[in-house]
């Protein structure tokens, strides 16, 4: 069973953190599912990942080569055909405890400036840890990412 890492965004947007996390996951040899809830946001992330500093090979779910994508951008409810070892969830996208059993890692990324997003992340923490998933909380409050206890 994989663990869940909660990333509390306080100083930067998800677009700054995602390339770092995705890069580390790919370096570990993992396929990644990047799950969101808004189609327009996922399309913007698609463009961002192609145009950022460095090349992050990926695709939007629904294409003919989904199973071969190292990183697959999905919407909540879409299956990830690329057999991910790491799931990154944005904007309150659901991560079920049963999913964590098949993953090496789940990353829940939430905006600390949004009270609803913070409440949703707290709910996900309770659900996942209540089901026995080991969880870590990371914050950028100090200006750099630190694991909090």
Residue, then its C-alpha position, 0 to 999 in steps of 0.5 A: x500500500x502506498x502512502x499519501x502526501x498532502x501538499x499545502x500550497x501557500x506561496x505558489x500555484x500547483x503549476x510550479x509544484x507539478x513539474x517537480x513532483x512529476x519529474x521525481x516520479x518519472x525518475x523513480x520509474x513510475x507512471x503518473x496519473x494527474x487527476x483533476x475535476x475541471x476539463x478547462x484546467x486540465x487542458x491548461x495544465x496540458x499546455x503548461x507541461x509541454x511548454x515549461x522548463x524541460x520536457x514532461x511527456x504526457x497526454x490527455x486521457x481519451x487519446x489512442x495511446x493512453x496506455x503508453x503515456x508516462x503521465x496521463x491527465x484525467x478527470x475524476x471518474x476517468x480510468x487511467x489506462x497507463x497503470x500509474x504507480x503515482x496518483x496526483x490529485x488536484x482541486x479536490x479530486x477524490x482519492x479512495x483508500x482502495x486506490x492507495x493499495x495499488x499505488x506507490x504514492x498518492x499526492x493530494x495537492x490543495x490551495x491553502x488560500x481556498x477554505x473549501x479546498x483546505x476543508x476537502x483536503x482535511x476530509x481526505x486526510x481523515x478518510x485515508x488515514x482512517x482506512x490505514x493509509x500512511x499520510x504525510x503533510x508538506x507545507x511551503x509556509x516557510x518559503x520551501x517545502x517542508x514535511x510537518x509533523 
